[in-house]
Amino acid sequence: MSTPGLKNPGGAVRGVGAATLVVEGLVLLLALLPLAKLGQSAAAIWLCAGLAVLSFALCGLLRHDWAWPAALVVPVALLAGGVLHWSLLVLGIVFGLSWAYVLYVRRAVYANKP
């Protein structure tokens, strides 16, 4: 008879975090063309590109405890980038809410860990 619950809670939580970061990175890459077509500043385009690279890099680093709060740099930088274009502000809000949920799930899983 198997015991209920996750067999590898750390791996499951890292998977959820990595999936969220991959989606964030893909959305930021997809935002590059509309920003360029709208004639936005090079700063907005470079911000999106840099944050996409950071999101992909952090995917592999989630096994370290410091990487979880470090991933908050992406939505916070997008919120600050809202002065460049309003869409970056919206992405910062959406990504911030999604990352807050991932951190909530991480805390809940580790709180129930035997």
Phi, psi and omega in degrees: 000132182271153178274143180288156178111183181278139176282327179225081184298324179297318179294322179295317180291320177297325177296318178295317179295317180294320178297320178296317179293324178295316178297317177300315180297318179295317179297319179294322176294321178291339179281347183296314183295312177299323178296321179291319181292330178281357178074030180288165182294157177296333179297319179295320180292315179293326177298313179297316180296316180295320179289330175295315178298318178298319179299315180293323180294320182290339178304317182278353184256005184291351176287345176267138182297328182290339184288334181294307176289334178295332179291345176290348177298324183298303180293327180293319178294325177291322176298318177293327178288356177299340176287339178277320177199142184296332181295329177292325176297316179296316178297323178297320178293313181296313180293324177297317178294319180293320180289327175298321178293319179298318178294326176295315179297318179300315180296320181293320180292315181286338176288330181266006181285131180288000000 
